[in-house]
Each structure stands twice: as C-alpha cells, then as structure tokens.
Amino acid sequence: MGIRLYSGDDGLPQSHVNAIVQARDGYLWVGTFGGLARFDGTTFTIFHGRSRSGSGRIDAPASDRITSLLESRDGNLWIGTEDAGLSIRGRSGFRHLPVCAASCQVNAMLQGGDGAIWAATNAGLLKLDPVSGEVRWSEHSSPVGDNQLAMDRAGTLFVGGNNGLHRVDGDAFRNIALPANDRTVWLLRLDGDSLLVGTETELYRYTPAMQRWLALGVAQPRDAAQAPDGRWWVAQATGGVLAQDGRGGWQEAPELSVPGVANLTWDNEGNLWAGSGHNGLLKVRAPLFGLVGERRLGTAMAGRAIAADGEGGLWLGSACGGLFHWDADGRARAVPMQPALSSSCVFSLLLDRQGRLWIGTANGDLGLLDNGAVRRVDTWPSKEPVNVWQRGDGAYLVSTGGSTFALDIDAGGRIVRRQSIDALRGMRIGSVSKALRGGYWFVGDHGAWRLQGGQVAEHWTVDDGLSSRFARALHEDASGSLWIGTYGGGLNRIKDGRIQYYDRSNGLFDDTVSCIEDDGRGRLWLAGNLGVTVLPSPGQAGASIESVRFAERDGLIPAEINGGGSVACYRDGQGRLWFSLVSGFGVLDPAKVPGTDPAPPTSHVEYAAVNGHALDLSGPQLVLPPFSRNLEIRYTAVNLGRPQETLFRFRLAGVDRDWVDAGQSRSLLYPVVPWGVHQLEVQARVVGGPWVSAPAVLTIVHPQPWYQRPWIWTLITLLGLLVLVAGGRSDGIGASAWRRLRS
C-alpha cells in the first residue's frame, strides 16, 4: 500500500487527531487538540482561537480541543469540543451553541432521519433541533457519559460507552447485555441490519431483531470504517489495523500498524485516512501495482523479459535469476536453465506460433523449452546478449551484438538457414515490430529503421531530427503518428514527416522511455527510470504533452524499469500491463486507473487580501477599499488522492481577455484592479481531464471615489465653461463702458 504521513511539518495543527470527516464539497476536516484543520490535498487551513476573519472577528470553534465532527445534511459542520460544548460552521462563519453551559465534552454526534442532531456528551445525551434551536436532554445520570452513537434503518438510536450498550426508547434507556461480561463499548457502527459493536475485549456483530451476538475474531477494537467495496477496516488498541479479507477472516495492514490509531475514515476518492494519538494523520491508498518479486519467485534479481504461455499465464525471465512460469492462478515455479545453457541470465523470451518458448541469454545462447526441459539451439562466440523475435512469415529474427540475422528453423527446432541483414550491420537492436506501412521497424542504438523486402524504406536517426540516437521503443497509432522513445532524449512524435519532442521541459516526467504500450482506452503507457507514465490524451498533444507519473506511492517498488536491452513491457491477454523492474516485476490493470476524462474537481476561492491585509469573503461580494493595489487571491480544488495532478486557470472580466493558465499555482496577484464590478472565475481540472463547466465565481467590487466618477468631471467641465463665458461677458461690458467714458 502507498502511505503518506502528515504532521506539523505539513501544517497539521497538532499530532493528536481525534476526528476526521469529509464534507460534501470534498474538503477533509480534521479535529485535533490543537485546533480544527481543513485539508484540500495540498494545504491545511487552520481554524483556532487566533484565527480571525477579514472583518476582525474570531473565525474558529469555541475551543481548540476538538473531539468530534459531523456534517449535517444542510452542509453545516458541527464541531464537538472537549471543554466548550458545540460549535457550528456555516456559510457565514462559526457560531457557538449555549448547550451544557458551553462547558461539556462532546464525544460523538449523528443526525437522525427527522434532521435532529444527537450528541453524546459527558453530561448525558442531548437532542437538538437545528431549526428552532430547542435542546432536549435524554439523560443526566451518567457521571462519565457516552461516546458512541448509531441509528438503525428504522430510526432506533443506540448509545454506547462506559455504561455499556443501550437502546433509546423515547426518554427511556433499555440496557442491552454485552457478551462475555464485557462492560464498555468502544466502537458502534451500523452494518446493514446489524450493529458492529466493539467492547474492551472483542469485536461483535449484533443483530437487534434477533438479539444475537456473533464474535468476529478481532481483539480490542477501537474504531472501524467500511471501505467502498463493503469490507470493514478495524483499528485495535494494540496499534494494529485489520481488514476483512473477503473469506471470513482478517488481514493485517502493517503500513497502518502504528501506536495510537484511534479513528478511520474513507474519502470519496478511495483513500483511507487514519488519525492517531501521537503520529498525526495518515493517508493510505490501495496500490495500483502488484509486485512479483523475491517473495514469490525466490529471487531478488532484476526482471528482464516477459512472454505469454498461450494458456493465460506468463513466462518471466530475470537477469541471472532464472526462468519462471506464472500461471493464471498466480502461482510461480522455476524452470531450470542449466546445464543446457551456459547461465541463468535471461535476456529475451519469445512464444512462437507453434507454442514453443525461445530463450535468449545474456551470454550468447539461444535456447528452446522443449517438452518441459530447456535445450541449447545455438551459441554465438561473441557471448553478446541475444534478442529473439518472429516475423509474420514465420521466420525468426535474432540480434546479438551489432549483427542481426533472419533464421529458418525446422519443426524440430533446428536452424537450417541463417541470413545476415546487412542493412542493420553495426546496430544493436532492442525491439522489432510490424510496420503499418509495410515491413518491420527495427529500433536500436542508431535510431529507428523500417525495412521492407530487405531494403531500408524509412529511417529516423539523429541526422533526421531524432532527439537521441539511443532509441528504445516504438509505437504507431491509428492516426498515423509514430512515437519513438529514447534513452535520455524523451519521447518523439513523428507525424506528416515532422518531429515534436517531449521531455521534462514540456510535460513528460521522464527523459528515458524504455517501452510504449497502448491500453486500448486511448492512452499510451511509458516506462523509464522514474517509473511508469501514462499519456491520458496523446492525440491532443501539441507543443507540450500531459502525463501522469506512477511510482512508489502507487505500489511500484522499486519504480525503475529495467530497460535498454530487450522489451521491458508486455500487455497480457487480460489487458494487464507488465513491467520488468530493476528488482522483480510489476503489473497494473489499466481498467483500475481513472479514464481519459476524470471528473474535474470543484474550485474554491479561499482567501483575498489587499497589500497583505486579509479581506472578508463571507458576503455575496468582495468589496475592495478605494484605490486598492496588489489584490491577492488564493484558490484551490480538492484532490485528496493525487493533488499534484490538479491544474488551474482563471480570468478577471474587464482585465483578462481570455483564460490565464496557472498550471499548479494556487494564487494570483493583480497589482491594479480597475474601478467597477468584476467577476473572477477560477476553474480546475485533473491532468488528462476537461475543465469543469461551473467555475468558482467571486464578484469583486472596486468602488470609484465620488470625485473620480465621470459625471463629476462632466459637471466640473461645464462649470468651468460657464465661468469662462461669464468672464468673457464681463470683459466685454467693461470695455464698452470705458469707451463711452472716454468719448
């Protein structure tokens, strides 16, 4: 499993995580003893006693010691605290409820079918009407209080805690006897028509209708969460985390077995979140890759070659670790190569049309698996590695050192004729594939050459514009584009005789491309030194290309592909992709990877400031002070699983003519905002997916001073003209009077 730990170094306010809930807008809310945090996959936004809004009011719960969280159906976040009762966060900010004199500890909350909020506290059980604000206490007798709540499909409320398990009937509490003389309920969850009940000693499934208890074989359970596939994951007081294995048993998840795991939550992206008492917040992702290595094959050698067995299984060849058969049920067995061959260093494998397995070794041998045993067919004195393929006409191709041969082999597996391919002399061939325009492509350390009828029909080398002479992989797509992967030169796309390069400077994650595979879903999968990369929409590539990298966090351990000698990738009959790794093999089912159009995340505007002074975003409009300069906006989009794949763009009406691509940046700065009313739009998408149709919209008002408004200047201009006219008339009258006096 891929695991990620978040601590104070990542912005978590405190390492003691008590509550986790995902809201409908995608944000993950985390309650700690150091404050409330909101997480978007990249950044924790902290709400504690020192948090203030743009208007100066405290923008936080009543206490920093958060013990429970609940999102009600109206989208409000209910926050239970250890020492200050209840707070609610709505669209206008936080407000505090005067229940239990704002001093009780709220341990658990849930919302009933009638909309009422139930809260288990150390002062008893309360029911709150969120509309009227009416509070009704159901019990005050418990000196310790309850800490677990569950409601069945019929609306019956069950309460658990240090006083055991009770069913609530109106104002009465009906005791339900726990098995094995247990007294404390640590865990209470609805499980279909039953309840999952964890006591101080055991995990049970309790069916209220039959009053039947069934022990599930998990000791000291403390919390549980149900995965999207319906299986339960349970945290134990011992620090272990167990998952149902689908066969009635439990399997340990060692990645999560850390002291103090107290709460578990699944998000809507399939990530499991675990809160611990001392180790912060942990995120667990189900691995996309399966690994076939030392544990199953009995060897720690590098993977080298993969071939089908014709019966739903595979042949796996390792670099000096021998040959293995992997059957359709996932069982592996070793096939001895010695003494028939000089070593157990497999370099290439081929299942021919007769169903025979050919083996090329790293020491110059060509072998054949015949009747369950390996025998030598030929040896090249140079002792160079041997690559073997078969053409459509049945002829075999062998490349060793700088020589390539076409071989005729009889039914008994003996070479009857050997012909050197002079056009490829001096070239080390790594892969051979049929060309759509006729003939075959030969890819190696002199580029890519297409031979037809023994003659060179086309070639792509450094002199022809190829980014590197060391070509490793080639793929022709239906549109006529030719894709060539290289060592160190990235990926080349050749279309209509023109080459476009892709490397780390324009969208590719890895400058080494050892193999290229089409998954049948419009995507291309590349493998190299940094892991496996998928091109979600290769047909839309232009001057840059979009790619998504998969590596250690996705279960590919180690992530480096063992390329450079023979083909390092293979697509089996089930559509799975296999990769030769520097240690063992990795396998991926592309069907489990989101499609070419992943759902776009919703954008949110989180922060606005002018000259570094935060502004209030709670109103319908963001009103800027007059003459505002340096408007900073911070925005986000929730992507908890793969946040690095989120891309943004924005535009401000009246300022930007078109959308501004922001890449992965989550902030923008406008030094000057024109006067008037403007709309800022922010959109997000996942790499390979479309832009969301409904952007986050922020209306920005920059009031124009009264003396700067056009009608004021018009009035001033008119008044000035009137003064000039009046002055002109006065001068005319005075001159006339003077002339009369002189006469």
NORLINDA-V107767 format. One record per residue. N is the residue number from 1. NEAR is the number of other C-alpha atoms within 12 Angstrom. Layout:
n=N near=NEAR
n=N near=NEAR
//
This chain:
n=1 near=26
n=2 near=30
n=3 near=26
n=4 near=28
n=5 near=28
n=6 near=31
n=7 near=27
n=8 near=22
n=9 near=15
n=10 near=22
n=11 near=26
n=12 near=35
n=13 near=33
n=14 near=33
n=15 near=33
n=16 near=36
n=17 near=41
n=18 near=45
n=19 near=44
n=20 near=44
n=21 near=39
n=22 near=36
n=23 near=29
n=24 near=20
n=25 near=26
n=26 near=29
n=27 near=36
n=28 near=41
n=29 near=44
n=30 near=52
n=31 near=49
n=32 near=44
n=33 near=31
n=34 near=31
n=35 near=40
n=36 near=49
n=37 near=43
n=38 near=37
n=39 near=37
n=40 near=35
n=41 near=34
n=42 near=28
n=43 near=31
n=44 near=31
n=45 near=30
n=46 near=30
n=47 near=36
n=48 near=30
n=49 near=22
n=50 near=19
n=51 near=25
n=52 near=22
n=53 near=27
n=54 near=25
n=55 near=20
n=56 near=14
n=57 near=19
n=58 near=21
n=59 near=34
n=60 near=38
n=61 near=45
n=62 near=36
n=63 near=38
n=64 near=36
n=65 near=40
n=66 near=44
n=67 near=46
n=68 near=43
n=69 near=44
n=70 near=38
n=71 near=31
n=72 near=29
n=73 near=20
n=74 near=21
n=75 near=18
n=76 near=25
n=77 near=43
n=78 near=44
n=79 near=51
n=80 near=51
n=81 near=46
n=82 near=34
n=83 near=28
n=84 near=29
n=85 near=39
n=86 near=46
n=87 near=40
n=88 near=33
n=89 near=32
n=90 near=22
n=91 near=16
n=92 near=19
n=93 near=27
n=94 near=30
n=95 near=25
n=96 near=29
n=97 near=28
n=98 near=19
n=99 near=30
n=100 near=28
n=101 near=14
n=102 near=24
n=103 near=24
n=104 near=35
n=105 near=37
n=106 near=44
n=107 near=41
n=108 near=43
n=109 near=41
n=110 near=41
n=111 near=32
n=112 near=26
n=113 near=18
n=114 near=18
n=115 near=20
n=116 near=26
n=117 near=41
n=118 near=41
n=119 near=49
n=120 near=45
n=121 near=45
n=122 near=34
n=123 near=30
n=124 near=34
n=125 near=45
n=126 near=39
n=127 near=31
n=128 near=30
n=129 near=22
n=130 near=24
n=131 near=12
n=132 near=12
n=133 near=17
n=134 near=16
n=135 near=21
n=136 near=23
n=137 near=24
n=138 near=27
n=139 near=27
n=140 near=22
n=141 near=16
n=142 near=21
n=143 near=16
n=144 near=24
n=145 near=32
n=146 near=40
n=147 near=39
n=148 near=44
n=149 near=42
n=150 near=39
n=151 near=32
n=152 near=29
n=153 near=18
n=154 near=17
n=155 near=21
n=156 near=26
n=157 near=40
n=158 near=45
n=159 near=48
n=160 near=46
n=161 near=38
n=162 near=26
n=163 near=29
n=164 near=35
n=165 near=37
n=166 near=34
n=167 near=26
n=168 near=27
n=169 near=16
n=170 near=16
n=171 near=17
n=172 near=17
n=173 near=25
n=174 near=19
n=175 near=18
n=176 near=27
n=177 near=23
n=178 near=32
n=179 near=26
n=180 near=16
n=181 near=14
n=182 near=24
n=183 near=24
n=184 near=35
n=185 near=41
n=186 near=41
n=187 near=43
n=188 near=40
n=189 near=37
n=190 near=33
n=191 near=25
n=192 near=18
n=193 near=22
n=194 near=27
n=195 near=38
n=196 near=44
n=197 near=50
n=198 near=43
n=199 near=39
n=200 near=30
n=201 near=28
n=202 near=34
n=203 near=41
n=204 near=36
n=205 near=31
n=206 near=32
n=207 near=21
n=208 near=29
n=209 near=14
n=210 near=12
n=211 near=16
n=212 near=20
n=213 near=24
n=214 near=23
n=215 near=24
n=216 near=26
n=217 near=22
n=218 near=37
n=219 near=27
n=220 near=31
n=221 near=41
n=222 near=41
n=223 near=44
n=224 near=42
n=225 near=36
n=226 near=28
n=227 near=27
n=228 near=17
n=229 near=15
n=230 near=15
n=231 near=22
n=232 near=35
n=233 near=41
n=234 near=48
n=235 near=45
n=236 near=38
n=237 near=32
n=238 near=22
n=239 near=31
n=240 near=32
n=241 near=41
n=242 near=37
n=243 near=34
n=244 near=26
n=245 near=17
n=246 near=13
n=247 near=9
n=248 near=14
n=249 near=17
n=250 near=23
n=251 near=24
n=252 near=22
n=253 near=26
n=254 near=18
n=255 near=26
n=256 near=39
n=257 near=28
n=258 near=27
n=259 near=23
n=260 near=31
n=261 near=39
n=262 near=42
n=263 near=42
n=264 near=41
n=265 near=38
n=266 near=35
n=267 near=33
n=268 near=23
n=269 near=30
n=270 near=25
n=271 near=32
n=272 near=43
n=273 near=48
n=274 near=48
n=275 near=46
n=276 near=41
n=277 near=27
n=278 near=25
n=279 near=30
n=280 near=38
n=281 near=46
n=282 near=38
n=283 near=35
n=284 near=36
n=285 near=31
n=286 near=30
n=287 near=28
n=288 near=29
n=289 near=34
n=290 near=29
n=291 near=32
n=292 near=39
n=293 near=32
n=294 near=19
n=295 near=15
n=296 near=21
n=297 near=31
n=298 near=19
n=299 near=27
n=300 near=22
n=301 near=29
n=302 near=35
n=303 near=47
n=304 near=47
n=305 near=52
n=306 near=44
n=307 near=43
n=308 near=33
n=309 near=28
n=310 near=22
n=311 near=18
n=312 near=20
n=313 near=26
n=314 near=38
n=315 near=43
n=316 near=51
n=317 near=53
n=318 near=47
n=319 near=37
n=320 near=30
n=321 near=33
n=322 near=40
n=323 near=48
n=324 near=44
n=325 near=34
n=326 near=29
n=327 near=19
n=328 near=18
n=329 near=12
n=330 near=19
n=331 near=17
n=332 near=25
n=333 near=22
n=334 near=26
n=335 near=30
n=336 near=26
n=337 near=34
n=338 near=24
n=339 near=14
n=340 near=24
n=341 near=31
n=342 near=27
n=343 near=31
n=344 near=34
n=345 near=37
n=346 near=47
n=347 near=47
n=348 near=49
n=349 near=44
n=350 near=41
n=351 near=30
n=352 near=29
n=353 near=20
n=354 near=19
n=355 near=19
n=356 near=27
n=357 near=40
n=358 near=47
n=359 near=52
n=360 near=52
n=361 near=48
n=362 near=39
n=363 near=30
n=364 near=33
n=365 near=39
n=366 near=47
n=367 near=45
n=368 near=35
n=369 near=35
n=370 near=24
n=371 near=12
n=372 near=14
n=373 near=22
n=374 near=31
n=375 near=29
n=376 near=28
n=377 near=28
n=378 near=29
n=379 near=27
n=380 near=27
n=381 near=14
n=382 near=16
n=383 near=21
n=384 near=25
n=385 near=37
n=386 near=43
n=387 near=46
n=388 near=44
n=389 near=39
n=390 near=31
n=391 near=25
n=392 near=17
n=393 near=16
n=394 near=17
n=395 near=23
n=396 near=34
n=397 near=39
n=398 near=49
n=399 near=47
n=400 near=39
n=401 near=28
n=402 near=26
n=403 near=29
n=404 near=35
n=405 near=34
n=406 near=29
n=407 near=29
n=408 near=23
n=409 near=25
n=410 near=15
n=411 near=15
n=412 near=16
n=413 near=27
n=414 near=21
n=415 near=25
n=416 near=17
n=417 near=16
n=418 near=20
n=419 near=21
n=420 near=22
n=421 near=26
n=422 near=17
n=423 near=25
n=424 near=33
n=425 near=21
n=426 near=18
n=427 near=29
n=428 near=35
n=429 near=41
n=430 near=47
n=431 near=47
n=432 near=36
n=433 near=31
n=434 near=24
n=435 near=28
n=436 near=19
n=437 near=19
n=438 near=18
n=439 near=23
n=440 near=33
n=441 near=39
n=442 near=46
n=443 near=44
n=444 near=44
n=445 near=32
n=446 near=31
n=447 near=38
n=448 near=47
n=449 near=40
n=450 near=32
n=451 near=27
n=452 near=21
n=453 near=12
n=454 near=22
n=455 near=18
n=456 near=21
n=457 near=20
n=458 near=24
n=459 near=31
n=460 near=37
n=461 near=28
n=462 near=20
n=463 near=13
n=464 near=20
n=465 near=22
n=466 near=36
n=467 near=34
n=468 near=32
n=469 near=30
n=470 near=38
n=471 near=49
n=472 near=48
n=473 near=46
n=474 near=44
n=475 near=39
n=476 near=29
n=477 near=26
n=478 near=17
n=479 near=17
n=480 near=18
n=481 near=26
n=482 near=36
n=483 near=44
n=484 near=50
n=485 near=51
n=486 near=45
n=487 near=35
n=488 near=29
n=489 near=32
n=490 near=41
n=491 near=51
n=492 near=50
n=493 near=38
n=494 near=32
n=495 near=21
n=496 near=11
n=497 near=17
n=498 near=17
n=499 near=24
n=500 near=27
n=501 near=33
n=502 near=37
n=503 near=30
n=504 near=22
n=505 near=17
n=506 near=20
n=507 near=30
n=508 near=38
n=509 near=33
n=510 near=36
n=511 near=35
n=512 near=39
n=513 near=49
n=514 near=48
n=515 near=47
n=516 near=44
n=517 near=38
n=518 near=31
n=519 near=32
n=520 near=21
n=521 near=23
n=522 near=23
n=523 near=31
n=524 near=38
n=525 near=46
n=526 near=50
n=527 near=50
n=528 near=44
n=529 near=33
n=530 near=31
n=531 near=39
n=532 near=50
n=533 near=44
n=534 near=41
n=535 near=38
n=536 near=37
n=537 near=27
n=538 near=40
n=539 near=25
n=540 near=20
n=541 near=27
n=542 near=19
n=543 near=18
n=544 near=24
n=545 near=32
n=546 near=35
n=547 near=37
n=548 near=37
n=549 near=32
n=550 near=38
n=551 near=32
n=552 near=26
n=553 near=26
n=554 near=34
n=555 near=27
n=556 near=38
n=557 near=32
n=558 near=33
n=559 near=32
n=560 near=34
n=561 near=42
n=562 near=41
n=563 near=40
n=564 near=40
n=565 near=41
n=566 near=47
n=567 near=47
n=568 near=48
n=569 near=44
n=570 near=38
n=571 near=32
n=572 near=28
n=573 near=19
n=574 near=21
n=575 near=20
n=576 near=30
n=577 near=40
n=578 near=45
n=579 near=54
n=580 near=51
n=581 near=45
n=582 near=32
n=583 near=32
n=584 near=43
n=585 near=47
n=586 near=44
n=587 near=38
n=588 near=35
n=589 near=26
n=590 near=32
n=591 near=17
n=592 near=19
n=593 near=27
n=594 near=25
n=595 near=24
n=596 near=30
n=597 near=21
n=598 near=24
n=599 near=22
n=600 near=30
n=601 near=40
n=602 near=31
n=603 near=36
n=604 near=33
n=605 near=33
n=606 near=33
n=607 near=28
n=608 near=34
n=609 near=32
n=610 near=29
n=611 near=20
n=612 near=17
n=613 near=22
n=614 near=26
n=615 near=30
n=616 near=30
n=617 near=30
n=618 near=25
n=619 near=18
n=620 near=15
n=621 near=20
n=622 near=32
n=623 near=33
n=624 near=35
n=625 near=25
n=626 near=20
n=627 near=22
n=628 near=28
n=629 near=21
n=630 near=22
n=631 near=33
n=632 near=28
n=633 near=37
n=634 near=31
n=635 near=38
n=636 near=45
n=637 near=44
n=638 near=44
n=639 near=37
n=640 near=36
n=641 near=37
n=642 near=31
n=643 near=27
n=644 near=27
n=645 near=32
n=646 near=41
n=647 near=36
n=648 near=42
n=649 near=34
n=650 near=41
n=651 near=28
n=652 near=31
n=653 near=25
n=654 near=18
n=655 near=22
n=656 near=19
n=657 near=10
n=658 near=14
n=659 near=21
n=660 near=22
n=661 near=21
n=662 near=23
n=663 near=24
n=664 near=24
n=665 near=25
n=666 near=33
n=667 near=26
n=668 near=31
n=669 near=25
n=670 near=24
n=671 near=18
n=672 near=20
n=673 near=32
n=674 near=26
n=675 near=26
n=676 near=25
n=677 near=22
n=678 near=25
n=679 near=27
n=680 near=37
n=681 near=33
n=682 near=41
n=683 near=38
n=684 near=43
n=685 near=37
n=686 near=38
n=687 near=36
n=688 near=33
n=689 near=28
n=690 near=24
n=691 near=29
n=692 near=25
n=693 near=18
n=694 near=17
n=695 near=28
n=696 near=29
n=697 near=28
n=698 near=33
n=699 near=25
n=700 near=33
n=701 near=27
n=702 near=25
n=703 near=22
n=704 near=22
n=705 near=18
n=706 near=12
n=707 near=14
n=708 near=17
n=709 near=15
n=710 near=14
n=711 near=14
n=712 near=15
n=713 near=15
n=714 near=14
n=715 near=15
n=716 near=16
n=717 near=14
n=718 near=14
n=719 near=14
n=720 near=14
n=721 near=14
n=722 near=14
n=723 near=14
n=724 near=14
n=725 near=14
n=726 near=14
n=727 near=14
n=728 near=14
n=729 near=14
n=730 near=14
n=731 near=14
n=732 near=14
n=733 near=14
n=734 near=14
n=735 near=14
n=736 near=14
n=737 near=13
n=738 near=12
n=739 near=11
n=740 near=10
n=741 near=9
n=742 near=8
n=743 near=7
//
